[in-house]
Amino acid sequence: MRVSTTFLACLMALLWTGCAGYHLGAVNGAAAGAKTVEVLPFNNLTLQPRLGDAVTQALRERLLVDGTYRVVTGEPGDVVISGVIRSYDREGLGYLNQDAATPQNLRVGITAHVVVRERASGKRLLEKDVTGHTLISIGSDLASAERQAAPLLGADLASNITALLTEGSW
């Protein structure tokens, strides 16, 4: 009986300390929805079409789902997010058995320079290059595979940008 009481006490202490760092709600201390955010369309400097639209849409959706900031479209926001997609890269992962130079699977990545400003003061809250990646299987048509992967690529980049915004202290 004594061993089980000691074991339970140690287990409870371990569980209690494991939850000590958990925070309910926004990590940066702001109340959810207290600030509004405006996402400007991302400029695309790459040769890959429609990446700017995919990233802009994915970022708006991700911020809406997150809920830390209220996304506005028809009016100015307290915080303005803008960005420029600077690079689009492909990296071969799996190659055909018959041809070691022809990739079968690719890791596709984009890098965007993101600037977050406070509208009232013009102060830059965040300025950073952020990357996003996804995996694609080429199949018989590389262009179609890349076109279908654009929303996934935008979603990964949007997730990384949202994490920087919501977990940072402004």
C-alpha positions in Angstrom: 0.0 0.0 0.0 2.9 2.4 0.8 4.5 1.8 -2.6 1.3 2.7 -4.5 0.8 5.9 -2.5 4.3 7.0 -3.3 3.9 6.1 -6.9 0.7 8.1 -7.2 2.3 11.1 -5.5 5.2 11.0 -8.0 2.8 10.5 -10.9 0.7 13.5 -9.9 3.8 15.7 -9.4 5.0 14.7 -12.9 1.6 15.5 -14.5 1.3 18.8 -12.6 4.7 20.0 -13.8 4.0 18.9 -17.4 1.0 21.2 -17.6 2.8 24.2 -16.0 3.7 25.8 -19.3 0.3 25.5 -21.0 -1.5 28.7 -21.7 -5.2 28.9 -22.6 -6.0 31.4 -25.3 -3.6 33.6 -27.2 0.1 33.1 -26.4 1.1 36.7 -26.9 -1.2 38.0 -24.1 -3.7 39.7 -26.4 -7.4 39.0 -26.2 -8.7 37.0 -29.1 -10.2 39.3 -31.7 -9.0 42.5 -30.0 -6.9 43.6 -33.0 -7.9 43.5 -36.6 -5.6 42.4 -39.4 -5.7 43.3 -43.0 -3.9 41.0 -45.5 -2.8 42.8 -48.7 -2.3 40.7 -51.8 1.1 39.1 -52.0 3.3 40.0 -55.0 4.8 37.1 -56.9 8.3 37.7 -58.3 8.6 34.0 -59.5 7.8 32.5 -62.8 5.2 30.2 -61.2 1.7 31.6 -61.9 -1.0 32.3 -59.3 1.2 31.8 -56.2 0.4 35.2 -54.9 -3.3 34.5 -54.9 -2.8 31.1 -53.3 -0.7 32.5 -50.5 -3.0 35.5 -49.9 -6.1 33.3 -49.7 -4.5 30.7 -47.5 -3.2 33.4 -45.1 -6.6 34.9 -44.7 -8.2 31.5 -44.1 -5.6 30.5 -41.6 -5.9 33.7 -39.6 -9.7 33.3 -39.6 -9.4 29.7 -38.2 -6.8 30.8 -35.7 -9.0 33.5 -34.2 -6.3 35.5 -32.5 -6.9 38.4 -34.8 -10.0 39.5 -36.6 -9.5 39.6 -40.3 -11.0 42.6 -42.1 -11.4 43.0 -45.9 -13.5 46.1 -46.6 -12.0 48.4 -44.0 -8.5 49.2 -42.8 -7.0 46.9 -40.1 -5.0 47.7 -37.0 -2.2 45.6 -38.4 -1.4 45.3 -42.1 0.4 42.2 -43.6 2.1 42.5 -46.9 4.5 40.2 -48.7 6.6 39.4 -51.8 7.2 35.9 -52.9 10.8 35.9 -53.9 11.7 32.3 -54.7 10.2 29.0 -55.9 12.4 25.9 -55.6 12.1 22.3 -56.6 14.2 19.5 -55.1 14.0 15.9 -56.4 13.3 13.3 -53.8 12.5 10.0 -55.5 13.8 9.1 -58.9 12.6 6.6 -61.6 14.1 3.2 -61.6 14.8 3.3 -65.3 16.3 6.8 -65.3 18.2 8.1 -62.3 18.1 11.7 -63.5 14.3 12.0 -63.8 12.6 12.8 -60.5 9.3 11.0 -59.6 8.6 13.1 -56.4 9.5 16.7 -55.7 9.8 18.8 -52.6 8.6 22.2 -53.7 9.3 25.3 -51.6 8.6 29.0 -51.6 10.2 31.9 -49.7 8.3 35.1 -49.1 9.5 38.3 -47.5 6.7 39.3 -45.1 6.3 42.7 -43.5 3.8 43.4 -40.7 3.1 47.0 -39.8 0.9 48.8 -37.3 -1.4 51.0 -39.3 -1.6 53.9 -36.8 2.1 54.4 -36.2 3.6 52.8 -39.3 5.9 50.8 -37.0 7.2 47.5 -38.4 6.2 44.8 -36.1 7.7 41.9 -38.1 10.0 41.8 -41.2 11.2 38.4 -42.1 11.7 35.8 -44.9 9.3 32.9 -44.3 9.4 29.6 -46.1 6.8 27.0 -47.0 7.1 23.5 -48.4 5.0 20.6 -49.8 5.6 17.3 -51.5 4.3 16.5 -54.9 4.2 13.4 -57.1 4.9 14.3 -60.7 3.2 11.5 -62.5 2.9 12.3 -66.2 2.4 16.1 -66.1 4.7 18.3 -64.0 2.7 21.5 -64.7 -0.6 20.0 -63.5 1.1 18.6 -60.4 2.6 22.0 -59.5 -0.7 23.7 -60.2 -2.5 21.3 -57.8 0.2 21.8 -55.2 -0.1 25.6 -55.1 -2.9 25.7 -52.5 -1.0 23.3 -50.3 2.2 25.3 -50.7 0.3 28.5 -49.8 -1.3 26.8 -46.8 2.1 25.7 -45.4 3.5 29.2 -45.8 0.4 30.7 -44.3 0.7 28.4 -41.3 4.3 29.5 -40.7 3.4 33.2 -41.0 0.4 32.8 -38.7 2.6 31.1 -36.1 5.0 34.0 -36.2 2.1 36.5 -35.8 0.2 34.8 -33.0 3.1 33.5 -31.0 5.1 36.7 -31.1 4.9 39.5 -28.6 3.9 42.8 -30.1 
